[in-house]
Amino acid sequence: MTVLVIAEHDSASVKGATLNTVTAASGCGEVHVLVAGMNAGEAAAGASKVAGVAAVLHADGETLRHGLAENLAAQVLALASDYSHIFFPATASGKNTAPRVAAMLDVAQVSDITRVVSADTFERPIYAGNAIATVRSGDPIKVVTVRTTGFDPAASTGGSAPVRAVPAVADSGKSGFVGQEIVKSDRPELTAAKIIVSGGRAMGSSDKFTEVLTPLADKLGAAIGASRAAVDSGYAPNDLQVGQTGKIVAPQLYFACGISGAIQHLAGMKDSKVIVAINKDPEAPIFSVADYGLEADLFLAVPELANAL
């Protein structure tokens, strides 16, 4: 069996989510990686060095420059018949493209897997992670998205896979690129951060959210996250949301400040290696998953912690 992994990249290098997906795919057979983009030769070369990758397919064309899901799906479909499995990271891009591929192949997508049991059997969380479903697929081509926090990343060096050019598909004509606004930050990207400091609705305002959490995050070199309640209240932007409808994270250390621990939030962060909860409500559900819990006023405790570091 041969597995095609759809790489996420920035043209210069493959992103971390691709490395986790390669690890997952290796449980199903020989791994090939598709790098589709424009002037993405460096990313293809980087993918060829990833441990466990047997071959890299490089599709280079203007139609693939911006990673539009319609064109990327068409590129994957042009290659699909050579593979038993097609793996995507369960990121915004992967979740946008994979269903299109599955629909056109007339197969059932297996979503958000956290374990490969065998080539046709996978585990995935359901009910916001409160239960694990074991799913067996009988489809001839299995389209799978991978919850990257469930797998260790493959080593980015040590491989020597050949890179083969494949023709880029024509423009589907179904969508067009208008523009993008990229927010640049000195902080680590949320899903890749080793330490995350998150705030909840108890922060009270966007000013307090920034004033209280930023010093601690700066001292720790951490990313900043937020609960859905904090985002809905306007205290933090949408791209900081951690949870079932936000980003799934699994850092080495996760600070939950003023977060009650709604099931949707826990689904996005409970795989963190160490969880520290700061909340003045002793009955807050967050304490049930925390490794360390501090029953205290966050507006006093968090600045004290930052000052002590």
C-alpha positions as CSV (number, residue, x, y, z in Angstrom):
1,M,0.0,0.0,0.0
2,T,1.1,3.5,-0.8
3,V,0.0,6.6,1.0
4,L,-0.1,10.2,-0.4
5,V,0.4,12.9,2.2
6,I,-0.6,16.4,1.1
7,A,2.0,18.8,2.4
8,E,1.4,22.2,3.9
9,H,4.2,24.6,3.2
10,D,5.1,28.2,2.7
11,S,7.1,27.5,-0.5
12,A,10.4,27.6,1.4
13,S,9.7,24.7,3.8
14,V,7.1,22.2,4.9
15,K,5.1,23.1,8.0
16,G,5.1,21.1,11.2
17,A,1.7,19.6,10.6
18,T,3.1,17.8,7.6
19,L,5.6,16.0,9.8
20,N,3.0,14.7,12.2
21,T,0.9,13.6,9.2
22,V,3.9,11.7,7.7
23,T,4.1,9.8,11.0
24,A,0.5,8.8,10.9
25,A,0.7,7.8,7.3
26,S,3.7,5.6,7.9
27,G,1.4,3.2,9.7
28,C,-0.5,2.4,6.5
29,G,2.3,1.8,4.0
30,E,5.0,3.6,1.9
31,V,4.7,7.3,2.2
32,H,4.8,9.8,-0.8
33,V,4.4,13.5,-0.3
34,L,2.8,16.0,-2.6
35,V,4.1,19.5,-2.6
36,A,1.8,21.6,-4.7
37,G,2.5,25.3,-5.1
38,M,4.3,28.0,-7.1
39,N,8.1,28.2,-6.9
40,A,8.0,25.7,-4.1
41,G,11.2,23.9,-5.0
42,E,12.7,24.5,-1.6
43,A,9.7,23.0,0.2
44,A,9.9,20.0,-2.1
45,A,13.6,19.6,-1.3
46,G,12.9,19.9,2.4
47,A,10.1,17.3,2.1
48,S,12.6,14.9,0.5
49,K,14.8,15.0,3.6
50,V,11.9,14.0,6.0
51,A,12.6,10.6,7.6
52,G,10.2,7.9,6.3
53,V,9.3,9.6,3.0
54,A,9.9,7.4,0.0
55,A,9.1,9.9,-2.8
56,V,8.1,13.5,-3.3
57,L,5.8,14.7,-6.0
58,H,6.3,18.4,-6.9
59,A,3.5,20.1,-8.8
60,D,4.5,23.7,-9.7
61,G,2.1,26.1,-11.4
62,E,0.4,29.4,-11.1
63,T,-2.9,27.7,-10.4
64,L,-1.5,26.3,-7.2
65,R,0.2,29.5,-5.9
66,H,-2.3,30.4,-3.2
67,G,-3.4,26.9,-2.2
68,L,-7.1,27.4,-3.3
69,A,-9.0,24.3,-2.2
70,E,-10.7,23.7,-5.6
71,N,-7.4,23.6,-7.5
72,L,-5.5,21.7,-4.9
73,A,-8.3,19.1,-4.8
74,A,-8.1,18.7,-8.6
75,Q,-4.4,18.2,-8.3
76,V,-4.8,15.5,-5.7
77,L,-7.5,13.8,-7.8
78,A,-5.2,13.7,-10.8
79,L,-2.9,11.5,-8.8
80,A,-5.4,9.6,-6.6
81,S,-5.6,6.5,-8.6
82,D,-2.1,5.5,-7.8
83,Y,-2.7,5.5,-4.0
84,S,-4.6,3.4,-1.4
85,H,-4.7,6.3,1.1
86,I,-4.7,10.1,0.9
87,F,-3.7,11.8,4.2
88,F,-4.3,15.5,5.0
89,P,-3.4,17.4,8.2
90,A,-6.6,18.3,10.0
91,T,-5.9,22.0,9.6
92,A,-7.9,24.8,8.0
93,S,-6.4,23.9,4.6
94,G,-6.7,20.2,5.0
95,K,-10.3,20.4,6.2
96,N,-11.2,22.6,3.2
97,T,-9.6,20.3,0.6
98,A,-10.1,16.7,1.9
99,P,-14.0,16.7,1.7
100,R,-13.8,17.8,-1.9
101,V,-11.4,15.0,-2.7
102,A,-13.6,12.4,-0.9
103,A,-16.8,13.6,-2.6
104,M,-15.3,13.4,-6.0
105,L,-13.9,9.9,-5.3
106,D,-17.3,8.9,-3.9
107,V,-15.8,7.7,-0.6
108,A,-16.4,8.4,3.1
109,Q,-13.8,10.6,4.7
110,V,-12.3,9.4,7.9
111,S,-11.8,12.6,10.0
112,D,-9.5,13.7,12.7
113,I,-7.8,10.4,13.5
114,T,-5.6,10.1,16.5
115,R,-4.4,6.6,16.0
116,V,-3.8,4.1,13.1
117,V,-4.8,0.7,14.2
118,S,-4.3,-0.9,10.8
119,A,-4.3,0.1,7.2
120,D,-8.2,0.2,7.2
121,T,-8.9,0.9,10.8
122,F,-8.5,4.2,12.7
123,E,-9.4,5.8,16.0
124,R,-10.9,9.2,16.3
125,P,-12.4,11.3,19.1
126,I,-16.2,11.8,19.2
127,Y,-18.4,13.8,21.7
128,A,-15.8,16.5,22.1
129,G,-13.2,13.9,22.9
130,N,-15.2,12.1,25.7
131,A,-15.3,8.9,23.7
132,I,-13.0,7.3,21.1
133,A,-14.6,5.7,18.0
134,T,-12.8,2.9,16.1
135,V,-13.6,3.3,12.5
136,R,-13.0,0.8,9.7
137,S,-13.2,1.9,6.1
138,G,-13.9,-0.5,3.2
139,D,-13.4,2.2,0.5
140,P,-10.8,1.5,-2.2
141,I,-9.1,4.8,-1.6
142,K,-9.2,6.1,2.0
143,V,-9.3,9.9,2.5
144,V,-8.1,10.7,6.0
145,T,-7.5,13.8,8.0
146,V,-5.0,13.6,10.9
147,R,-5.3,15.4,14.3
148,T,-1.7,16.3,14.4
149,T,-1.5,16.5,18.1
150,G,-2.1,12.8,18.2
151,F,1.2,11.9,16.5
152,D,4.9,12.8,17.1
153,P,6.5,14.7,14.2
154,A,8.7,12.8,11.8
155,A,12.3,13.9,11.8
156,S,12.9,16.7,9.3
157,T,16.3,15.3,8.4
158,G,17.7,11.9,7.6
159,G,15.7,11.1,4.5
160,S,16.8,11.1,0.9
161,A,13.7,10.7,-1.2
162,P,13.7,11.4,-4.9
163,V,11.7,14.5,-6.1
164,R,9.6,13.9,-9.2
165,A,7.9,16.7,-11.1
166,V,4.2,16.2,-12.0
167,P,2.1,18.5,-14.2
168,A,0.1,21.2,-12.5
169,V,-3.6,21.1,-13.1
170,A,-5.5,23.8,-15.0
171,D,-7.5,26.4,-13.1
172,S,-10.8,25.0,-12.0
173,G,-12.4,28.4,-12.6
174,K,-14.5,27.9,-9.4
175,S,-12.6,30.4,-7.2
176,G,-10.1,33.1,-7.4
177,F,-7.6,34.7,-5.0
178,V,-8.5,38.2,-3.9
179,G,-6.0,39.0,-1.2
180,Q,-4.8,38.2,2.3
181,E,-4.0,39.9,5.5
182,I,-1.2,38.3,7.4
183,V,-0.7,39.1,11.0
184,K,3.0,39.0,12.0
185,S,3.9,38.2,15.5
186,D,7.1,37.5,17.5
187,R,5.2,34.9,19.4
188,P,5.2,31.2,18.4
189,E,2.3,30.0,16.2
190,L,-0.4,28.7,18.5
191,T,-0.6,25.1,17.2
192,A,3.2,24.7,17.3
193,A,3.9,26.5,20.6
194,K,5.6,24.5,23.4
195,I,4.0,26.8,26.0
196,I,0.6,28.5,25.8
197,V,-1.0,31.0,28.2
198,S,-4.8,31.2,27.7
199,G,-7.4,33.4,29.1
200,G,-11.2,33.1,29.5
201,R,-14.3,35.2,30.0
202,A,-13.2,36.0,33.6
203,M,-10.5,38.4,32.1
204,G,-13.4,40.9,31.9
205,S,-12.1,43.0,28.9
206,S,-9.7,43.1,26.0
207,D,-7.5,45.5,27.9
208,K,-7.3,43.3,30.9
209,F,-6.7,40.2,28.7
210,T,-3.6,41.9,27.2
211,E,-2.5,43.6,30.4
212,V,-2.6,40.4,32.6
213,L,-1.5,37.7,30.2
214,T,1.2,39.4,28.1
215,P,3.8,39.7,30.8
216,L,3.6,36.0,31.7
217,A,3.7,35.0,28.1
218,D,6.7,37.2,27.4
219,K,8.6,35.7,30.4
220,L,7.8,32.2,29.2
221,G,8.3,32.8,25.4
222,A,4.7,31.5,25.1
223,A,1.9,31.8,22.6
224,I,-1.4,33.4,23.8
225,G,-4.7,31.6,23.5
226,A,-8.3,32.2,24.5
227,S,-11.5,30.3,25.2
228,R,-14.4,30.7,22.9
229,A,-16.2,32.7,25.6
230,A,-13.4,35.2,25.6
231,V,-13.4,35.4,21.8
232,D,-17.2,35.8,21.7
233,S,-16.9,38.6,24.2
234,G,-14.4,40.4,22.1
235,Y,-11.5,40.1,24.4
236,A,-9.3,38.2,21.9
237,P,-9.3,37.7,18.1
238,N,-10.7,34.6,16.5
239,D,-7.3,33.2,15.6
240,L,-6.4,32.7,19.3
241,Q,-9.4,30.5,20.1
242,V,-8.5,27.1,21.5
243,G,-11.1,24.4,21.5
244,Q,-13.4,22.2,19.5
245,T,-14.4,25.0,17.2
246,G,-11.0,26.7,17.4
247,K,-7.5,25.2,17.3
248,I,-6.4,21.9,18.8
249,V,-3.2,22.3,20.7
250,A,-1.0,20.0,22.8
251,P,1.9,22.1,24.2
252,Q,4.4,21.0,26.8
253,L,2.8,23.5,29.2
254,Y,-0.7,25.1,29.1
255,F,-1.8,27.8,31.5
256,A,-5.6,28.2,31.8
257,C,-6.3,31.6,33.4
258,G,-9.9,32.3,34.3
259,I,-11.2,29.5,32.1
260,S,-14.0,27.4,33.6
261,G,-13.3,24.4,31.5
262,A,-16.3,23.9,29.2
263,I,-16.2,20.6,27.4
264,Q,-15.6,22.4,24.0
265,H,-12.5,24.0,25.4
266,L,-11.2,20.9,27.0
267,A,-11.5,19.1,23.7
268,G,-8.9,21.4,22.3
269,M,-6.3,21.4,25.0
270,K,-6.6,18.3,27.3
271,D,-3.7,16.5,25.5
272,S,-1.3,19.2,26.8
273,K,1.6,17.5,28.7
274,V,1.2,19.7,31.8
275,I,-1.9,21.8,32.5
276,V,-1.9,24.6,35.1
277,A,-5.3,26.1,36.0
278,I,-5.8,29.4,37.8
279,N,-9.4,30.0,38.8
280,K,-11.2,31.3,41.9
281,D,-14.1,28.9,41.5
282,P,-13.2,25.6,43.3
283,E,-15.9,23.8,41.4
284,A,-14.6,24.8,37.9
285,P,-14.4,21.8,35.6
286,I,-10.9,22.8,34.5
287,F,-9.5,21.5,37.8
288,S,-10.6,18.0,36.8
289,V,-8.0,17.9,34.0
290,A,-5.3,20.2,35.5
291,D,-2.1,18.8,36.8
292,Y,-1.7,21.8,39.0
293,G,-4.6,23.9,40.2
294,L,-4.4,27.3,42.0
295,E,-7.7,28.5,43.5
296,A,-7.0,32.2,43.4
297,D,-7.9,35.6,41.9
298,L,-6.2,35.5,38.5
299,F,-5.7,39.3,38.6
300,L,-3.4,38.8,41.6
301,A,-1.9,35.4,40.9
302,V,-0.9,35.8,37.3
303,P,1.1,39.1,37.8
304,E,2.7,37.6,40.9
305,L,3.7,34.5,38.9
306,A,5.1,36.7,36.1
307,N,7.1,38.8,38.6
308,A,8.5,35.6,40.2
309,L,9.9,34.3,36.9
